[in-house]
Amino acid sequence: MRLPCPFCGPRDLAEFACRGEVGPDRPDPAAPDAQARFVDYLHDRTNPAGRAREYWRHAAGCRRWLVVERDTKTHEVFAVRLAQGGGS
C-alpha cells in the first residue's frame, strides 16, 4: 500500500506509523463517571470493516501527523490531509 503524503508525495506504507482511528474525544477528567469513560475511551474502539478515518504519522519522512480516510478491507485511500493539532 502507498500513501500520498501531502508534503512528500506518494510513499510506501513502511514509512508510516498508524496511531488508530480518529476520535472519540477525550473524556472530561472532572466528570462523575470519569473512570468508566476513560476505560471506554482507551479500550472500546469500533474497528470498522470498510471506510474509516485514521491517524498516521510519516515517521520516515516529514514526520507530520496525517488523517487518512481509507477502506480497511481494500486499502483504497480516499483522502489524506494534515491532522490539526499534530494528531497526538
C-alpha positions as CSV (number, residue, x, y, z in Angstrom):
1,M,0.0,0.0,0.0
2,R,1.2,3.5,-0.8
3,L,0.0,6.7,1.0
4,P,0.0,10.1,-0.8
5,C,1.7,12.4,1.8
6,P,0.6,16.0,1.1
7,F,4.2,17.1,1.7
8,C,6.4,14.3,0.3
9,G,4.2,12.8,-2.4
10,P,3.3,9.1,-2.7
11,R,5.3,6.9,-0.3
12,D,5.5,3.2,0.7
13,L,3.5,2.2,3.8
14,A,6.7,1.2,5.6
15,E,7.5,5.0,6.0
16,F,4.3,5.5,8.2
17,A,3.1,4.5,11.6
18,C,-0.6,4.1,12.3
19,R,-2.0,5.5,15.6
20,G,-5.5,4.3,15.1
21,E,-9.0,5.6,14.3
22,V,-9.8,9.3,14.6
23,G,-12.0,10.0,17.7
24,P,-13.6,9.7,20.1
25,D,-13.0,12.9,22.1
26,R,-11.0,12.6,25.3
27,P,-13.4,12.4,28.3
28,D,-13.6,15.2,31.0
29,P,-11.5,14.0,34.0
30,A,-13.8,16.0,36.3
31,A,-16.9,14.1,35.2
32,P,-18.5,12.0,38.0
33,D,-18.1,8.8,35.8
34,A,-14.6,9.8,34.5
35,Q,-13.0,6.5,35.3
36,A,-15.6,4.5,33.3
37,R,-15.4,7.0,30.5
38,F,-11.6,6.7,30.3
39,V,-11.8,2.9,30.2
40,D,-14.2,3.1,27.3
41,Y,-12.0,5.8,25.6
42,L,-8.9,3.7,25.9
43,H,-10.2,0.2,25.1
44,D,-13.6,0.3,23.2
45,R,-12.9,1.1,19.6
46,T,-15.2,0.5,16.7
47,N,-12.6,-1.1,14.4
48,P,-14.9,-0.8,11.3
49,A,-14.7,-3.0,8.3
50,G,-14.9,-0.6,5.4
51,R,-14.4,3.2,5.2
52,A,-12.6,4.6,8.2
53,R,-10.6,7.7,9.2
54,E,-7.2,7.0,10.9
55,Y,-4.2,9.0,12.3
56,W,-0.9,8.1,10.5
57,R,2.5,9.7,11.1
58,H,5.0,10.0,8.3
59,A,7.8,8.7,10.6
60,A,10.4,8.2,7.9
61,G,9.6,11.4,6.0
62,C,8.3,14.8,7.0
63,R,7.3,13.4,10.5
64,R,3.9,15.1,10.2
65,W,0.6,13.6,11.5
66,L,-2.0,12.9,8.8
67,V,-5.6,11.9,8.8
68,V,-6.1,9.1,6.2
69,E,-9.5,8.1,5.0
70,R,-9.3,4.6,3.6
71,D,-11.2,1.4,3.2
72,T,-9.9,-1.1,5.8
73,K,-10.8,-4.1,3.6
74,T,-9.5,-3.0,0.2
75,H,-6.9,-0.4,1.4
76,E,-8.2,2.1,-1.1
77,V,-7.2,5.6,0.0
78,F,-9.9,8.2,-0.5
79,A,-8.2,11.3,1.2
80,V,-5.1,12.3,3.1
81,R,-4.9,15.6,5.0
82,L,-2.8,17.3,7.7
83,A,-4.1,16.4,11.2
84,Q,-5.0,19.6,13.2
85,G,-3.0,19.9,16.4
86,G,-0.4,17.3,15.3
87,G,-2.6,14.2,15.9
88,S,-1.3,13.4,19.3
